[in-house]
Amino acid sequence: MSFAALSTEISVPTRGKGTYEITDALREFVASSGIVTGQLTAFVRHTSASLVIMENADPEARTDLHSFFDHLVPESLPFLVHTYEGPDDSPSHLRMALTRTSEVIPLVDGRLALGTWQGVFLFEHRRAPHLRHITLSLLGEKRP
């Protein structure tokens, strides 16, 4: 086997706050790479969106995630001062800081080693639609 390192970027259009599954795009990148053992790193290049691994079988789990973050970091906190782009400006950055900007997923037998009910999601924290950019980096051993 030979070692390989590949990278690409995917763009994810959002319709505002919520979670957007990107698992299939990650799987397609892995499948096209020929890498069978290694790791995939996904990194979102924004300060008001994040990445999460979350249940993808029942959408109510994500509804609960959205509700929890609305409760944890509401847009109505009177002490927030970074509101140049509206009342969701600072809360979106705080939500990003409480989650992650990257996820690292092992590759086993040429596939993402996700659990049965796990999916990878872009977590959009702004109300307005955005085009989000995610850099993917894949390192590992290729098939001979």
ABEGO torsion letter per residue (X at the ends): XBBBBBBBBBBBBBAEBEBBBAAAAAAAAAAAAGBABEBBBBBBBBAABBBBBBBAABAAAAAAAAAAAAAABBAABAABABAAAEAAAAAAAAAAAABBABBBBBBBGGBBBBBAABBBBBBBABABBBBBBBBBBBBEBBBX
